Amino acid sequence: MKNEPISLTTNFAVSKTELFKAWTEQPALTSWWKPVGRTLSSLENEIKDGGKIRYKFDDQSQEGELIIEGEYQSAIPEEKLVYSWNWIMDDQPIENGIYLLTVEFKDVEGGSQLSITQQNQSEQEGIHPHEKGWEGALKSLKDYLER
């Protein structure tokens, strides 16, 4: 059975342009985004329809590699990104988690708003970043942007 979609929305006291850059550019991502405690070491990000996206994370404990990769189905900079999201971990015997992310950026009074919807694209759960994981990431992004 497929997992239920996760949807979260957070407001930020920064411009939509600043928010979009923090979501898509390596210097900012390295500062705030640490999935499963790892640090982003490289980013390939072709923000265009059909463009590739690939995040590679270092692990200080040398337990293995984490890569998240995908492809943009739709890319409207500073408006909406729709892309596949595939977790690849070689240090644990789990299935890859394949998801579809929709990320929307909006202007709101006092700043901007980010909305994320994550949908499972495979029958097997694999690694399922749950709602609390996204909540933690968005809190970290908010702290980074509004410090």
DSSP file (Angstrom, degrees, kcal/mol; ACC not computed):
  #  RESIDUE AA STRUCTURE BP1 BP2  ACC     N-H-->O    O-->H-N    N-H-->O    O-->H-N    TCO  KAPPA ALPHA  PHI   PSI    X-CA   Y-CA   Z-CA
    1    1 A M              0   0    0      0, 0.0     2,-0.1     0, 0.0   121,-0.1   0.000 360.0 360.0 360.0 139.6    0.0    0.0    0.0
    2    2 A K        -     0   0    0      1,-0.1     2,-0.1   118,-0.0   121,-0.1  -0.448 360.0-110.6 -74.3 147.4    1.3    3.5   -0.8
    3    3 A N        -     0   0    0    119,-0.3   117,-0.5    -2,-0.1    -1,-0.1  -0.425  37.0-100.7 -73.4 152.0    2.0    5.9    2.0
    4    4 A E        -     0   0    0      1,-0.1    -1,-0.1    -2,-0.1   114,-0.0  -0.430  45.2 -98.1 -69.7 146.9   -0.2    8.9    2.5
    5    5 A P        -     0   0    0      0, 0.0     2,-0.5     0, 0.0   114,-0.2  -0.296  30.8-137.9 -62.8 151.9    1.1   12.2    1.1
    6    6 A I  E     -A  118   0A   0    112,-2.3   112,-2.8    -3,-0.1     2,-0.4  -0.951  21.9-176.2-109.6 131.6    2.8   14.6    3.5
    7    7 A S  E     +A  117   0A   0     -2,-0.5     2,-0.3   110,-0.2   110,-0.2  -0.996   6.5 168.4-132.8 129.9    1.9   18.3    3.1
    8    8 A L  E     -A  116   0A   0    108,-2.4   108,-2.9    -2,-0.4     2,-0.4  -0.991  13.1-166.2-138.7 146.0    3.5   21.2    5.1
    9    9 A T  E     +A  115   0A   0     -2,-0.3     2,-0.4   106,-0.2   106,-0.2  -1.000   9.3 178.2-134.2 134.0    3.4   24.9    4.8
   10   10 A T  E     -A  114   0A   0    104,-2.5   104,-2.7    -2,-0.4     2,-0.3  -0.996  19.3-139.2-136.7 140.3    5.7   27.4    6.6
   11   11 A N  E     -A  113   0A   0     -2,-0.4     2,-0.3   102,-0.2   102,-0.2  -0.741  17.6-162.5 -96.7 148.3    5.9   31.2    6.5
   12   12 A F  E     -A  112   0A   0    100,-3.0   100,-2.6    -2,-0.3     2,-0.6  -0.972  25.4-132.0-132.0 144.2    9.3   33.0    6.5
   13   13 A A  S    S+     0   0    0     -2,-0.3     2,-0.3    98,-0.2    98,-0.2  -0.224  83.0  82.1 -89.9  44.8   10.2   36.6    7.2
   14   14 A V  S    S-     0   0    0     -2,-0.6    -2,-0.2    98,-0.1   132,-0.1  -0.895  89.1 -82.4-138.0 167.5   12.4   36.9    4.1
   15   15 A S     >  -     0   0    0     -2,-0.3     4,-2.3     1,-0.1    97,-0.2  -0.264  36.6-114.8 -69.2 159.0   11.7   37.5    0.4
   16   16 A K  H  > S+     0   0    0     95,-0.3     4,-2.7     1,-0.2     5,-0.2   0.859 118.1  57.0 -60.7 -35.4   10.6   34.7   -1.9
   17   17 A T  H  > S+     0   0    0      2,-0.2     4,-2.2     1,-0.2    -1,-0.2   0.926 107.7  46.1 -62.4 -45.8   13.9   35.1   -3.8
   18   18 A E  H  > S+     0   0    0      2,-0.2     4,-2.2     1,-0.2    -2,-0.2   0.907 113.1  50.4 -63.6 -41.5   15.9   34.5   -0.6
   19   19 A L  H  X S+     0   0    0     -4,-2.3     4,-1.5     2,-0.2    -2,-0.2   0.926 110.0  49.5 -62.0 -46.0   13.7   31.5    0.3
   20   20 A F  H  X S+     0   0    0     -4,-2.7     4,-1.4     1,-0.2     3,-0.2   0.914 110.8  49.9 -61.5 -43.9   14.2   30.0   -3.2
   21   21 A K  H  X S+     0   0    0     -4,-2.2     4,-2.4     1,-0.2     3,-0.3   0.904 108.5  52.8 -61.7 -41.2   18.0   30.5   -3.1
   22   22 A A  H  < S+     0   0    0     -4,-2.2    -1,-0.2     1,-0.2    -2,-0.2   0.815 112.6  46.1 -64.6 -29.0   18.1   28.8    0.4
   23   23 A W  H  < S+     0   0    0     -4,-1.5    -1,-0.2    -3,-0.2    -2,-0.2   0.735 125.1  28.3 -82.2 -23.9   16.2   25.8   -1.1
   24   24 A T  H  < S+     0   0    0     -4,-1.4     2,-0.4    -3,-0.3    -2,-0.2   0.561  99.4  81.6-120.6 -10.1   18.2   25.4   -4.3
   25   25 A E     X  -     0   0    0     -4,-2.4     4,-2.5    -5,-0.2     3,-0.3  -0.848  68.2-133.4-111.0 138.8   21.8   26.7   -3.7
   26   26 A Q  H  > S+     0   0    0     -2,-0.4     4,-2.8     1,-0.2     5,-0.3   0.856  99.2  56.4 -58.6 -45.0   24.6   24.6   -2.1
   27   27 A P  H  > S+     0   0    0      0, 0.0     4,-1.0     0, 0.0    -1,-0.2   0.927 115.4  39.3 -57.1 -42.5   26.1   27.2    0.3
   28   28 A A  H >> S+     0   0    0     -3,-0.3     4,-1.7    -7,-0.2     3,-0.7   0.944 115.0  51.7 -70.0 -47.5   22.7   27.7    2.0
   29   29 A L  H 3X S+     0   0    0     -4,-2.5     4,-2.6     1,-0.3    11,-0.2   0.890 106.3  55.3 -57.0 -40.6   21.7   24.1    1.9
   30   30 A T  H 3< S+     0   0    0     -4,-2.8    -1,-0.3     1,-0.2    -2,-0.2   0.843 108.6  50.4 -61.3 -32.8   25.0   23.1    3.5
   31   31 A S  H << S+     0   0    0     -4,-1.0    -1,-0.2    -3,-0.7    -2,-0.2   0.855 126.3  16.8 -74.5 -36.4   24.2   25.4    6.4
   32   32 A W  H  < S+     0   0    0     -4,-1.7     2,-0.6   -10,-0.1    -2,-0.2   0.717 104.7  77.4-114.8 -22.9   20.7   24.3    7.2
   33   33 A W     <  +     0   0    0     -4,-2.6     7,-0.5    -5,-0.3    -1,-0.1  -0.822  40.1 157.4-104.5 117.7   19.9   20.9    5.8
   34   34 A K    >   -     0   0    0     -2,-0.6     3,-1.9     5,-0.1     5,-0.1  -0.548  20.5-166.3-134.7  67.2   21.3   17.8    7.5
   35   35 A P  G >  S-     0   0    0      0, 0.0     3,-2.3     0, 0.0    -2,-0.0  -0.322  79.7  -5.6 -61.2 138.0   19.2   14.8    6.7
   36   36 A V  G 3  S-     0   0    0      1,-0.3    97,-0.0    97,-0.0     0, 0.0   0.796 130.7 -62.8  42.3  37.5   20.0   11.8    9.0
   37   37 A G  G <  S+     0   0    0     -3,-1.9    -1,-0.3     1,-0.2     2,-0.2   0.627 103.1 131.8  74.5  15.7   22.8   14.0   10.5
   38   38 A R    <   -     0   0    0     -3,-2.3     2,-0.4    21,-0.1    -1,-0.2  -0.670  51.7-128.2-104.7 158.2   24.8   14.3    7.3
   39   39 A T  E     -B   58   0A   0     19,-1.5    19,-3.2    -2,-0.2     2,-0.2  -0.867  25.5-113.3-108.0 133.9   26.4   17.3    5.6
   40   40 A L  E     +B   57   0A   0     -7,-0.5    17,-0.3    -2,-0.4     3,-0.1  -0.453  35.8 172.9 -63.7 125.8   25.8   18.2    2.0
   41   41 A S  E     +     0   0A   0     15,-3.3     2,-0.3     1,-0.4    16,-0.2   0.666  63.4  10.3-109.4 -24.8   29.1   17.8    0.1
   42   42 A S  E     -B   56   0A   0     14,-1.6    14,-2.4     2,-0.0     2,-0.4  -0.993  57.1-164.7-154.8 152.5   28.0   18.3   -3.4
   43   43 A L  E     -B   55   0A   0     -2,-0.3     2,-0.5    12,-0.2    12,-0.2  -0.993   6.3-172.8-140.1 128.3   25.0   19.5   -5.4
   44   44 A E  E     +B   54   0A   0     10,-2.4    10,-2.8    -2,-0.4     2,-0.3  -0.994  20.5 168.9-114.2 125.0   24.1   19.1   -9.0
   45   45 A N  E     +B   53   0A   0     -2,-0.5     2,-1.0     8,-0.2     8,-0.2  -0.793  18.5 180.0-147.8  96.7   20.9   21.1   -9.7
   46   46 A E        -     0   0    0      6,-2.9     2,-2.0    -2,-0.3    26,-0.2  -0.802  19.2-157.0 -96.7  94.2   19.6   21.9  -13.2
   47   47 A I        +     0   0    0     -2,-1.0     2,-0.3     3,-0.1    28,-0.1  -0.510  54.8  93.2 -80.5  83.6   16.5   23.9  -12.5
   48   48 A K  S >  S-     0   0    0     -2,-2.0     3,-2.9    28,-0.1    24,-0.3  -0.962  90.2 -70.0-161.8 158.6   14.6   23.3  -15.7
   49   49 A D  T 3  S+     0   0    0     26,-0.3    24,-0.2    -2,-0.3     3,-0.1  -0.370 125.9  11.5 -56.2 126.8   12.0   20.8  -17.0
   50   50 A G  T 3  S+     0   0    0     22,-2.9    -1,-0.3     1,-0.3    23,-0.1   0.389  97.8 142.1  82.7  -3.2   13.8   17.5  -17.3
   51   51 A G    <   -     0   0    0     -3,-2.9    21,-3.0    -5,-0.2    -1,-0.3  -0.352  49.4-118.6 -72.0 152.1   16.8   18.8  -15.4
   52   52 A K  E     - C   0  71A   0     19,-0.2    -6,-2.9    -3,-0.1     2,-0.4  -0.604  21.8-165.6 -91.0 149.7   18.7   16.5  -13.0
   53   53 A I  E     +BC  45  70A   0     17,-2.2    17,-2.7    -2,-0.2     2,-0.3  -0.999  11.2 171.7-133.9 134.4   19.1   17.1   -9.3
   54   54 A R  E     -BC  44  69A   0    -10,-2.8   -10,-2.4    -2,-0.4     2,-0.4  -0.934  10.9-170.4-149.2 119.4   21.6   15.2   -7.1
   55   55 A Y  E     -BC  43  68A   0     13,-3.4    13,-2.2    -2,-0.3     2,-0.4  -0.915   6.5-166.5-106.5 133.7   22.6   15.8   -3.5
   56   56 A K  E     -BC  42  67A   0    -14,-2.4   -15,-3.3    -2,-0.4   -14,-1.6  -0.988   6.9-160.7-121.9 133.5   25.5   13.9   -2.0
   57   57 A F  E     -BC  40  66A   0      9,-2.6     9,-1.0    -2,-0.4     2,-0.3  -0.902  10.0-137.8-118.3 140.0   26.1   13.9    1.7
   58   58 A D  E     -B   39   0A   0    -19,-3.2   -19,-1.5    -2,-0.4     2,-0.5  -0.629  10.8-151.5 -87.9 152.2   29.2   13.2    3.8
   59   59 A D    >   -     0   0    0     -2,-0.3     3,-2.0   -21,-0.2     5,-0.2  -0.973   5.3-154.7-126.6 114.6   29.0   11.0    6.9
   60   60 A Q  T 3  S+     0   0    0     -2,-0.5    -1,-0.1     1,-0.3   -22,-0.1   0.772  95.1  57.9 -60.6 -27.0   31.6   11.8    9.5
   61   61 A S  T 3  S-     0   0    0      3,-0.1    -1,-0.3    -3,-0.1    -3,-0.0   0.505 103.9-130.1 -84.0  -2.4   31.3    8.2   10.9
   62   62 A Q    <   +     0   0    0     -3,-2.0    -2,-0.1     2,-0.1     3,-0.1   0.802  62.7 138.6  60.4  30.8   32.3    6.8    7.5
   63   63 A E        -     0   0    0      1,-0.3     2,-0.3     0, 0.0    -1,-0.1   0.566  69.5 -68.7 -83.4  -8.3   29.3    4.4    7.7
   64   64 A G        -     0   0    0     -5,-0.2     2,-0.3     2,-0.0    -1,-0.3  -0.869  58.0 -61.4 144.7-178.1   28.4    4.9    4.0
   65   65 A E        -     0   0    0     -2,-0.3    25,-1.5    -3,-0.1     2,-0.5  -0.743  28.2-159.3-106.1 145.2   27.1    7.3    1.5
   66   66 A L  E     +CD  57  89A   0     -9,-1.0    -9,-2.6    -2,-0.3     2,-0.4  -0.994  16.3 172.4-122.3 126.2   23.8    9.1    1.2
   67   67 A I  E     -CD  56  88A   0     21,-2.3    21,-2.7    -2,-0.5     2,-0.5  -0.995  14.1-167.3-129.7 137.6   22.7   10.4   -2.2
   68   68 A I  E     +CD  55  87A   0    -13,-2.2   -13,-3.4    -2,-0.4     2,-0.3  -0.996  22.0 168.1-121.2 125.2   19.3   11.8   -3.1
   69   69 A E  E     +CD  54  86A   0     17,-2.0    17,-2.6    -2,-0.5     2,-0.3  -0.938   5.1 137.9-137.9 160.2   18.7   12.2   -6.8
   70   70 A G  E     -C   53   0A   0    -17,-2.7   -17,-2.2    -2,-0.3     2,-0.4  -0.940  38.5-101.8-172.0-167.0   15.8   13.0   -9.1
   71   71 A E  E     -C   52   0A   0     -2,-0.3    13,-2.1   -19,-0.2     2,-0.4  -0.999  31.0-114.6-143.4 137.7   14.6   14.8  -12.1
   72   72 A Y  E     -E   83   0A   0    -21,-3.0   -22,-2.9    -2,-0.4    11,-0.3  -0.580  23.5-179.0 -73.5 124.4   12.5   17.9  -12.5
   73   73 A Q  E    S+     0   0A   0      9,-3.0     2,-0.3    -2,-0.4    10,-0.2   0.768  82.1   6.6 -85.8 -32.4    9.1   17.3  -14.0
   74   74 A S  E     -E   82   0A   0      8,-1.8     8,-2.9    -3,-0.1    -1,-0.4  -0.972  67.1-176.4-150.8 134.7    8.3   21.0  -13.8
   75   75 A A  E     +E   81   0A   0     -2,-0.3   -26,-0.3     6,-0.2     6,-0.2  -0.903  11.8 165.0-140.6 109.1   10.5   23.9  -12.8
   76   76 A I  E >>  -E   80   0A   0      4,-3.0     3,-2.4    -2,-0.4     4,-2.1  -0.903  42.3-125.3-119.3  97.7    9.3   27.4  -12.5
   77   77 A P  T 34 S+     0   0    0      0, 0.0    -2,-0.0     0, 0.0     4,-0.0  -0.098  88.9   4.1 -51.5 137.3   12.0   29.3  -10.6
   78   78 A E  T 34 S+     0   0    0      1,-0.1   -58,-0.1   -62,-0.1     3,-0.1   0.527 132.7  57.9  64.3  10.3   10.8   31.1   -7.5
   79   79 A E  T <4 S-     0   0    0     -3,-2.4    26,-2.8     1,-0.2     2,-0.3   0.611 110.3 -12.4-125.3 -62.8    7.3   29.7   -8.1
   80   80 A K  E  <  -EF  76 104A   0     -4,-2.1    -4,-3.0    24,-0.2     2,-0.4  -0.978  44.4-169.3-156.5 133.4    7.0   25.9   -8.2
   81   81 A L  E     -EF  75 103A   0     22,-2.7    22,-3.0    -2,-0.3     2,-0.5  -0.992   5.0-176.3-123.2 130.5    9.3   22.9   -8.4
   82   82 A V  E     +EF  74 102A   0     -8,-2.9    -9,-3.0    -2,-0.4    -8,-1.8  -0.983  23.4 149.8-126.7 118.7    8.0   19.3   -9.0
   83   83 A Y  E     -EF  72 101A   0     18,-2.4    18,-3.2    -2,-0.5   -11,-0.2  -0.994  46.5-105.0-151.0 154.1   10.7   16.6   -9.0
   84   84 A S  E     - F   0 100A   0    -13,-2.1     2,-0.4    -2,-0.3    16,-0.2  -0.428  29.6-157.4 -74.7 157.0   11.3   13.0   -8.2
   85   85 A W  E     - F   0  99A   0     14,-2.5    14,-2.4   -15,-0.2     2,-0.5  -0.910  11.6-179.4-144.6 103.5   13.2   12.3   -5.0
   86   86 A N  E     -DF  69  98A   0    -17,-2.6   -17,-2.0    -2,-0.4     2,-0.4  -0.936  16.3-148.2-118.3 115.7   15.1    9.0   -4.7
   87   87 A W  E     -DF  68  97A   0     10,-2.2    10,-0.5    -2,-0.5     2,-0.5  -0.662  14.7-174.3 -80.4 130.2   17.0    8.0   -1.5
   88   88 A I  E     +D   67   0A   0    -21,-2.7   -21,-2.3    -2,-0.4     2,-0.5  -0.960   8.3 169.7-128.1 112.7   20.1    5.9   -2.1
   89   89 A M  E     -D   66   0A   0     -2,-0.5     3,-0.4   -23,-0.2     5,-0.3  -0.984  16.6-174.3-125.2 123.8   21.9    4.6    1.0
   90   90 A D  S    S+     0   0    0    -25,-1.5   -24,-0.1    -2,-0.5    -1,-0.1   0.418  78.0  67.5 -96.7   4.5   24.6    2.0    0.7
   91   91 A D  S    S+     0   0    0    -26,-0.4    -1,-0.2     1,-0.1   -25,-0.1   0.442  97.9  49.8-103.7   1.2   25.1    1.6    4.4
   92   92 A Q  S    S-     0   0    0     -3,-0.4     2,-2.2     2,-0.1    -3,-0.2  -0.999  81.6-120.9-139.1 141.4   21.7    0.0    5.2
   93   93 A P        +     0   0    0      0, 0.0     2,-0.3     0, 0.0    -3,-0.1  -0.451  68.8 124.4 -80.0  71.5   19.9   -3.0    3.6
   94   94 A I        -     0   0    0     -2,-2.2    -5,-0.2    -5,-0.3     2,-0.1  -0.884  64.8-103.6-125.8 158.8   16.8   -1.0    2.7
   95   95 A E        -     0   0    0     -2,-0.3    32,-0.5     1,-0.1     2,-0.1  -0.466  47.2 -96.9 -72.7 152.0   14.9   -0.4   -0.5
   96   96 A N        -     0   0    0     30,-0.2     2,-0.6    -2,-0.1    -8,-0.1  -0.471  35.0-129.5 -66.5 142.7   15.3    3.0   -2.1
   97   97 A G  E     -F   87   0A   0    -10,-0.5   -10,-2.2    -2,-0.1     2,-0.5  -0.873  22.6-164.7 -97.6 117.8   12.6    5.4   -1.3
   98   98 A I  E     +F   86   0A   0     -2,-0.6    23,-3.2    26,-0.3    24,-0.5  -0.907  17.8 163.4-109.7 123.2   11.1    7.0   -4.4
   99   99 A Y  E     -FG  85 120A   0    -14,-2.4   -14,-2.5    -2,-0.5     2,-0.5  -0.845  35.8-131.1-133.0 165.0    9.0   10.1   -4.0
  100  100 A L  E     -FG  84 119A   0     19,-2.5    19,-2.4    -2,-0.3     2,-0.4  -0.992  25.9-161.0-117.4 122.9    7.5   13.0   -5.9
  101  101 A L  E     -FG  83 118A   0    -18,-3.2   -18,-2.4    -2,-0.5     2,-0.5  -0.875   9.5-169.7-105.7 135.2    8.1   16.4   -4.3
  102  102 A T  E     -FG  82 117A   0     15,-2.3    15,-2.2    -2,-0.4     2,-0.5  -0.991   9.8-176.0-119.7 121.0    6.1   19.5   -5.1
  103  103 A V  E     -FG  81 116A   0    -22,-3.0   -22,-2.7    -2,-0.5     2,-0.4  -0.974   2.7-169.2-122.8 121.6    7.6   22.7   -3.6
  104  104 A E  E     -FG  80 115A   0     11,-2.8    11,-2.3    -2,-0.5     2,-0.4  -0.916   7.0-159.5-116.9 139.3    5.7   26.0   -4.0
  105  105 A F  E     + G   0 114A   0    -26,-2.8     2,-0.3    -2,-0.4     9,-0.2  -0.964  18.2 174.8-117.7 127.2    7.1   29.4   -3.2
  106  106 A K  E     - G   0 113A   0      7,-2.4     7,-2.5    -2,-0.4     2,-0.4  -0.965  32.2-120.6-134.6 149.5    4.7   32.3   -2.5
  107  107 A D  E     + G   0 112A   0     -2,-0.3     2,-0.3     5,-0.2     5,-0.3  -0.725  38.9 173.0 -79.8 136.4    4.8   35.9   -1.5
  108  108 A V  E >   - G   0 111A   0      3,-2.1     3,-2.4    -2,-0.4     2,-0.1  -0.929  45.2 -72.9-136.9 164.1    2.8   36.6    1.7
  109  109 A E  T 3  S+     0   0    0     -2,-0.3     3,-0.1     1,-0.3     0, 0.0  -0.379 122.1  14.5 -58.1 126.3    2.4   39.6    3.9
  110  110 A G  T 3  S-     0   0    0      1,-0.2     2,-0.3    -2,-0.1    -1,-0.3   0.482 136.7 -37.6  87.0   3.2    5.6   40.0    5.8
  111  111 A G  E <  S- G   0 108A   0     -3,-2.4    -3,-2.1   -98,-0.2   -95,-0.3  -0.913  85.8 -42.8 156.6-126.0    7.7   37.7    3.7
  112  112 A S  E     -AG  12 107A   0   -100,-2.6  -100,-3.0    -2,-0.3     2,-0.4  -0.861  34.0-136.6-142.9 171.7    7.2   34.4    1.9
  113  113 A Q  E     -AG  11 106A   0     -7,-2.5    -7,-2.4    -2,-0.3     2,-0.5  -0.997   6.5-159.2-138.8 139.4    5.7   31.0    2.2
  114  114 A L  E     -AG  10 105A   0   -104,-2.7  -104,-2.5    -2,-0.4     2,-0.4  -0.977   8.2-171.8-118.8 129.2    7.0   27.5    1.3
  115  115 A S  E     -AG   9 104A   0    -11,-2.3   -11,-2.8    -2,-0.5     2,-0.4  -0.986   3.7-169.8-121.4 132.1    4.6   24.6    0.8
  116  116 A I  E     -AG   8 103A   0   -108,-2.9  -108,-2.4    -2,-0.4     2,-0.4  -0.967   7.8-176.1-121.0 134.7    5.9   21.0    0.4
  117  117 A T  E     -AG   7 102A   0    -15,-2.2   -15,-2.3    -2,-0.4     2,-0.5  -0.993   7.1-168.1-126.7 126.2    3.9   18.0   -0.7
  118  118 A Q  E     -AG   6 101A   0   -112,-2.8  -112,-2.3    -2,-0.4     2,-0.4  -0.958   4.3-173.7-114.6 125.0    5.7   14.6   -0.7
  119  119 A Q  E     - G   0 100A   0    -19,-2.4   -19,-2.5    -2,-0.5     2,-0.3  -0.964  25.8-122.1-119.7 135.8    4.0   11.6   -2.4
  120  120 A N  E     - G   0  99A   0   -117,-0.5   -21,-0.3    -2,-0.4     5,-0.1  -0.570  22.0-172.4 -73.2 134.1    5.3    8.1   -2.3
  121  121 A Q        +     0   0    0    -23,-3.2     2,-0.3    -2,-0.3   -22,-0.2   0.324  61.3  63.6-110.7   5.0    5.9    6.7   -5.8
  122  122 A S  S    S-     0   0    0    -24,-0.5  -119,-0.3     2,-0.2    -2,-0.0  -0.912  75.7-129.0-129.1 158.0    6.7    3.1   -4.9
  123  123 A E  S    S+     0   0    0     -2,-0.3     2,-0.3  -121,-0.1    -1,-0.1   0.807  93.5  71.1 -73.1 -29.9    4.7    0.3   -3.4
  124  124 A Q  S    S-     0   0    0      1,-0.1   -26,-0.3   -28,-0.1    -2,-0.2  -0.692  80.3-137.1 -91.2 143.2    7.5   -0.4   -0.9
  125  125 A E        +     0   0    0     -2,-0.3    -1,-0.1     1,-0.2    -3,-0.1   0.890  36.3 167.4 -67.4 -40.4    8.1    2.1    1.9
  126  126 A G        -     0   0    0    -29,-0.1     2,-0.7     2,-0.1   -30,-0.2  -0.366  68.1 -12.7  59.9-140.4   11.9    2.1    1.8
  127  127 A I  S    S-     0   0    0    -32,-0.5   -40,-0.2   -40,-0.1    -1,-0.0  -0.856  75.3-163.8 -93.4 121.1   13.1    5.1    3.8
  128  128 A H        -     0   0    0     -2,-0.7     2,-0.6    -8,-0.0    -2,-0.1  -0.832  11.5-149.5-114.0  95.7   10.2    7.3    4.5
  129  129 A P        -     0   0    0      0, 0.0    -2,-0.0     0, 0.0     2,-0.0  -0.493  30.5-150.9 -62.1 113.0   11.0   10.8    5.6
  130  130 A H    >>  -     0   0    0     -2,-0.6     4,-1.8     1,-0.1     3,-0.6  -0.177  27.1 -90.0 -87.4 178.5    8.0   11.4    7.8
  131  131 A E  H 3> S+     0   0    0      1,-0.3     4,-2.7     2,-0.2     5,-0.2   0.861 125.0  55.4 -56.8 -40.2    6.3   14.6    8.7
  132  132 A K  H 3> S+     0   0    0      1,-0.2     4,-2.3     2,-0.2    -1,-0.3   0.862 105.1  54.5 -63.9 -34.5    8.5   15.2   11.8
  133  133 A G  H <> S+     0   0    0     -3,-0.6     4,-2.0     2,-0.2    -1,-0.2   0.924 111.2  43.8 -62.8 -44.6   11.6   15.0    9.6
  134  134 A W  H  X S+     0   0    0     -4,-1.8     4,-2.8     2,-0.2     5,-0.2   0.891 111.1  54.9 -67.4 -39.0   10.2   17.7    7.3
  135  135 A E  H  X S+     0   0    0     -4,-2.7     4,-2.1     1,-0.2    -2,-0.2   0.923 109.5  47.8 -59.8 -43.0    9.1   19.8   10.3
  136  136 A G  H  X S+     0   0    0     -4,-2.3     4,-2.2     2,-0.2    -1,-0.2   0.901 111.8  49.6 -63.5 -41.7   12.6   19.6   11.6
  137  137 A A  H  X S+     0   0    0     -4,-2.0     4,-2.4     1,-0.2    -2,-0.2   0.914 111.4  48.4 -64.4 -42.8   14.1   20.6    8.2
  138  138 A L  H  X S+     0   0    0     -4,-2.8     4,-2.4     2,-0.2    -1,-0.2   0.854 110.3  51.7 -68.6 -33.4   11.7   23.6    7.9
  139  139 A K  H  X S+     0   0    0     -4,-2.1     4,-2.7    -5,-0.2    -1,-0.2   0.917 110.7  48.6 -65.2 -42.4   12.5   24.7   11.4
  140  140 A S  H  X S+     0   0    0     -4,-2.2     4,-2.3     2,-0.2    -2,-0.2   0.896 111.8  49.4 -63.6 -40.5   16.2   24.6   10.5
  141  141 A L  H  X S+     0   0    0     -4,-2.4     4,-2.7     2,-0.2     5,-0.2   0.917 111.5  49.2 -63.4 -43.4   15.6   26.5    7.3
  142  142 A K  H  X S+     0   0    0     -4,-2.4     4,-2.4     2,-0.2    -2,-0.2   0.922 111.2  49.1 -62.6 -44.7   13.6   29.1    9.2
  143  143 A D  H  X S+     0   0    0     -4,-2.7     4,-0.8     1,-0.2    -1,-0.2   0.917 112.8  48.5 -59.9 -43.8   16.4   29.5   11.8
  144  144 A Y  H  < S+     0   0    0     -4,-2.3     3,-0.5     1,-0.2    -2,-0.2   0.931 117.0  40.8 -62.1 -47.5   18.9   29.9    9.0
  145  145 A L  H  < S+     0   0    0     -4,-2.7    -2,-0.2     1,-0.2    -1,-0.2   0.809 121.4  39.5 -73.7 -31.2   16.9   32.5    7.1
  146  146 A E  H  <        0   0    0     -4,-2.4    -1,-0.2    -5,-0.2    -2,-0.2   0.312 360.0 360.0-107.6   9.2   15.7   34.5   10.1
  147  147 A R     <        0   0    0     -4,-0.8    -1,-0.2    -3,-0.5    -2,-0.1   0.504 360.0 360.0 -70.1 360.0   18.8   34.5   12.3
